[in-house]
Structures are given as C-alpha cells and as structure tokens.
Amino acid sequence: MKKDRILFLFYGMFCYEINRILPLFNIPLFILTFISLLGASLFIGTLLFIKKRPRIDKTTYILILLFLLWQIVIYIQGWPMGNYYVDSLGEMQTDLYLQIRAHLMDSHYLLPFLFPFICLFDYDLKIILKISRLYQLITLISLLFFVYYFGEIFSVSHLNYTDIFSKGSFVTIRSLVNTIFIAPVMLFMMISYNLKYKFIKGSVFFTRILPVVLLVFYVLAQIRGGGRGGTLTSVYYLIIICLVYLLTKSKKTKIIFFLLIALMLYGIIVFSYQLGLFDLLMKRFSDGDVTNVSDNNRTILLFNYIKDFNRTPIDWIMGRGINATYYNPGTSLPVHRNTIEYGFLFYILRGGIINLLLYISILVTVSYKSFYKSSNSFCKISSFFLVWQIPYLFIFGVPTIGLGSLFLWLVISLVSNDKIRKLSDAEVMKLLIG
C-alpha cells in the first residue's frame, strides 16, 4: 500500500475535531452527523488497508497484539449490536440506528479502541513532516477561535460556565478551551522536534513563536476554567520544550532564555491571581469531601464506582464490556453512568485490570526503549511525551476520538521501530529534510 494513505487517518480525526467547534455556531445536527460519519469512514476505511507486519520490535508487537485482542474481548463481552446501547443519559437504547451512530460518533465508545491498529502500518519518519503541515493549519485555527472567544474565556461573570450555548446546554470554560485548542499535544511535539531539527518549513513566527504563545494562553485558559488535567499537562509540555531548547543553545543563550522564562512564569502567576483566575482551580483541587455531592466533584463519582465494583469483584479483573456502566446514586448525573473521569478507572470499567496493565505495559516498554535504547533526539523527546501518559491516567487520560489519541499511537509505532531508534541525529535530519 502507499505509505501516504495513513494521512487519511488524520483527515478523519480532523473531521471530528472540527465537529467539536461547529456546534458553537448552531450548525444543523444533520451536517454534524455527516461530518462525523465522513471522519469515521476515512478512519475505518484506511485501517482496512493494513497488509503486512510493521517493523516494530518483537516485544512491543506482542504487547500491542495482546492489547488489540483484549479490545475484541471487551467488544464481545458487551455485544451491543442487536442488543442495546447505554447513552450519555444512562438510558438503554435498543434502536439499531442509535447503536450504529454511537459506534461511529460517541467520543468514548468504539473508535478510540481502534487506534492501536495504526501500529500495524508500515511507515517512516517522513510522515512527521507531512503531518506537521496539518498541525500548522490547526494552530492557526486555534488562534482565530481563541481571539473570537477571548471574552468568554477570561471575562465571564461567573467562574464555572460560559454564556455560550451548544445544543441547548451550557459549555464549561475548560471544555470550550479544549475545543478551541485542538490537540495541544501536537504543539508540544512539533515545537520540540523543530527546535532540535529545524525541519518544519515556514517562518520562525509560525513554526516556533506562535505555537509557544498559544500553549501559554492554553495554560492560562485552563487555569481560568479550573481544568486540573489540562493545566498540569500544558505546564509539563512547556517545561519539556524549555529543556529541549536549552539543550540546543549556547551557555549565554541558555541564561537569557532562563531569565525570560522565569519572567514569563512570574507574569502568568501575578496576572492570574490579580484576575482571580486561580479561584476555581484551587477550589477543584481542594474539593475532596465525599459528602459534598455535586456534578463537579469527581470524588463522589469515584466513591460510587468503587462501591459498585466491590459488589462483583470479578469486574475488577475482567471489566464489564463496551456497554459498561456503574451505579451512581445521589447526583444529578445519570444513575447508570457509562463513563468515569479517570483514565485508569475507565480502562478497568471496560476491560478490567488486565486492560489497564496491558496499556501501561506498552507505555513503559516503549518509553524505556525510546530513551535508553535510541541514538537520536527524536526518540528521546518522544519518550517524555509517552511517559506523561501514565500519570495522566490518574488525572484524566480517558481514551477519546481525536488527533491527540491518534498521534499517541503514531509515536508509539515510530519509536518501536528498531531501525528508527538506531538512526543518528544526522541521519534523522537527512530523512526529514532530504
């Protein structure tokens, strides 16, 4: 097969990302459905062209195959088609159309568990150069929407909700920010690679300065919206970008850069405190009383989840399948809830501890090899991204449809390739630039 065909996976996910923004403009539902179906068709259609074993190391290949086989077990265990589908309101839907629609459009249902299949493709580093052009476009789109919704993000009259309505319901500030800043992880990876290799074509402003500025604003917006996972993740990305930059510059440049970063962080903190941006974030970090039942309190959801799973201990091992729910009394959320805002518990909900351990084993194995068993900075930078996915499971880390998840498995596949890991920096540079 032609190696460029994998780009259609990214076009498919781009449809999903755009579809998260369109509801803000009251786009008709049938158009949103069509775009999602187009994205699903591009994604699944491309997966059907897998023809031969990829060039990834044997250990990672076995772990990925076991993980994929377990996803099949999860699917069979739930066996939704012709049976039922549990929607976001906790209602069991038996309509076949709703089941098919959920498979293709629900952000946490079926498609996120197909992402590991992209590791079975055979492609080389040049794919990064081609994908980078798509992310430059995403950066510009994010900037335009950020400017458009600047007031809603930083100047709302109350802490938790914006005044923007989507499909008749409120949109939280942090969900608005996540919608506008499409897949910020790509900004981190592209900036890091570009600082080291300088391979992305374009001006310095669009390839380095603008993405960093956008990532800084993403931090501020996450702080403002009380996004714990988003705040910690984006701060981590900024730190790694700084480290990568410092490793590529002279001693004098490092000192100047360090002072500028310190001044910028000081400005962020002072600016945030003066505007009260930390208020909601601090409240959500300190809100841990299980007796305080509220929609924004994850602790009560965790309490209900553990209590329900303890009734049937085997579910901790095997999970409850793709239609899994847990009993969630005492909140205004669905009594039978099909999601949990902790990634490690979501993996257990669907496929038990076996599912979680297989995923973590892949991350640990690939992270270790990409840092300690590689000869180039490309793989070492990737290891910082991969290793963060483990603690992120305990902050959010729920598998979802989007460019972020797709990029994760692309990186896993690339750095699992022994040939790529053995390349020198000069050879990587030659492959990327030619």
Secondary structure, DSSP 8 states (H G I E B T S, - for coil): --GGGGHHHHHHHHHHHHHHHGGGGT--HHHHHHHHHHHHHHHHHHHTT--S--S--HHHHHHHHHHHHHHHHHHHHH--TTT-EE-TTS-EE--HHHHHHHHHH-TTSSGGGGGGGGGGS---THHHHHHHHHHHHHHHHHHHHHHHTHHHHH--SSSSEEEEEETTEEEEHHHHHHHHS--HHHHHHHHHHHHHH--S-S-HIIIIIHHHHHHHHHHHHHHHHT-HHHHHHHHHHHHHHHHHHHTTS-HHHHHHHHHHHHHHHHHHHHHHHHTTTHHHHHHHHH---TTS--TT-HHHHHHHHHHHHTTSTHHHHH---TT--EE-TTSSS-SEES--S-HHHHHHHHHHHHHHHHHHHHHHHHHHHHHHS-SSHHHHHHHHHHHHHHHHTTT-----SSHHHHHHHHHHHHHT-HHHHT--HHHHHHHHH-
